[in-house]
Amino acid sequence: MADWHTTVTPPALARLLATARLPEPATTRRPAYRTLAGQIRLLVTEGRLPVGARLPAERELATTLDLSRTTVATAYETLRGDGYLLSRRGAGSWTALPEGAQPPGDALHPVPPDEQGRILDLGVAALPAPQPWLGQAAARAVELLPHYAAGHGHYPTGVPVLREAVARRYTERGLPTTPDQILITTGAMGGLHLVQRVLVGRGDRVAVEAPSYAHTLQALRLTGARLVPVPYTYAPRPAWDLEEWQRVLRGAAPKVAYVIPDFHNPTGALIDEEQRRRLLAAARAVGSILVVDETTAELGWGVPESTPLPRPVAALDRAAQVVTVGSAGKLFWGGLRIGWVRAAPALVRRLATERVYSDVGTPVLDQLIAAELLGEPLPAVRTHQLDRLRACAHAFAAALPERLPDWQVTLPPGGLALWVATGGLSGAALARAGEPAGIRIAAGNRFGSDGAFEHHIRIPLTVPAAAVPAAVERLAELAARATAGGRLGPADESQALAV
């Protein structure tokens, strides 16, 4: 069975271990083998190291970590004894969970429908579908479907009518675009994975914002990329630290820089046009490609309608150096699974050629629905969805200071979430304690490439505004239990971490 599981290379495991922070022991120093076992155990219980992942051989890992082979062997034996590692002669060792243990909950994965009544989901940032517009668009798409059903239904670059609609929307936002610059993908993550596969090789450096979108960070780790985090600056507002970006780009010369300039996930920050221009110039000077994530670009619920938004980064690009990824899932509905890549026509053709080996095309009906929504209904849909987000954001801004005065949150100009500092409480421990209590929380360290942001959580703006006070009350109860028992450290609330 282990032969079919993910194999974790020694360098990849070393990078994950560097992010697994255990609490300092109260008395004597913890032996090295117990530290290593505890770190691997933590990664498994948090879901950052998949169950069933094959671990490196003892000798290889010892060399990479500069430890003795005895230390690694003893750590592996400890994990086997606790049920977190299985081994078979000739097949190696792979991660496991003790018998009867629940799989680690991932706050960034949707709560199953049959558990939604039991669990308050403050993990997934995704809006319900806008009705009646989605239903009307779906009915119109069904009418159009017979025209496409006579053929094989595979469109590696996308159905023409949707490519035209996406290109038209970019042009409306100040970025003239033609359909041959658009590749339709199965969700934005499908587009990001495809771009990574074509542009990033194992061992390549990729500069990323800190914090950044958790799923993309994990996808980059799994491709073997070496992440180089560049911290945000927060004075007077969240923005790129251009001096640090220039230092990283000159020093690390990353193959790719991944950024979210439009209502950033998780902070909601909006980067102004001058910063976009300066980062693009710095990347051009060292030959780095900018991969710009625009999945939240339409979500400016805090920006007055009279205020012009910054132009897309690609509108400032004269050297085909920017690759843009967008999505219909954040504004319309995540269940639609429509994303796209905007790039130079030559790269679009290359991506389409690569794509057919794993995904010959996005479902035609979904594409037709998205094309309808990007047409005449778009202004009404945007107004409806932004009103939802705005109401939720203001409800949290009122309730959080009242019930959790030590927590800090600033309303961003847009986006799908609030980035909340928890007053010194461990976000990861809150998330672990919240799962059995019926509340799912996205811990801040999931949004850092190096385990940072331990004292943050991300709260999605997808709870109905009327339900926000009750949600904050449950957060306050969880925080009170944590404070009464001493501040939750990264390993509290989980007997599996008692190393």
Buried (B, 14 or more C-beta within 10 A) or exposed (E): EBEEBEEBBBBBBBBBBEBBBBBEEEEEEBBBBBBBBBBBBBBBBBBBBBBBBBBBBBEBBBBBBEBEBEBBBBBBBBBBEBBBBBBEEEEBBBBBBEEEBEEBBBBBEBBEEEEEEEBBBBBBBBBEBBEEBBEBBBEBBEEBEEEBEEEEBEBBBBBBBBBBBBBBBBEEBEBEBEBBBBBBBBBBBBBBBBBBBBBBEEEBBBBBBBBBBBBBBBBBBBBBBBBBBBBBEEEEEBBBBBEBBBEBBEEBEBBBBBBBBBBBBBBBBBBEBEBBBBBBEBBBEBEBBBBBBBBBBBBBBBBEEEEEBBBBBBBBBEEBBBBBBBBBBBBBBBEBBBBBBBBBBEBBBBBBEBBEEEBEBBBBBBBBBBBBBBBEBBEEBBEBBBEBBBBBBBBBBEBBBEBBEEBBBBBBBBBBBBBBBBBEBBBBBBBBBBBEBEBBBBBBBBBBBBBBBBBBBBBBBBBEBEEBBEBBEBBBEBBEBBBEEEBBBBBBBBEBBEB
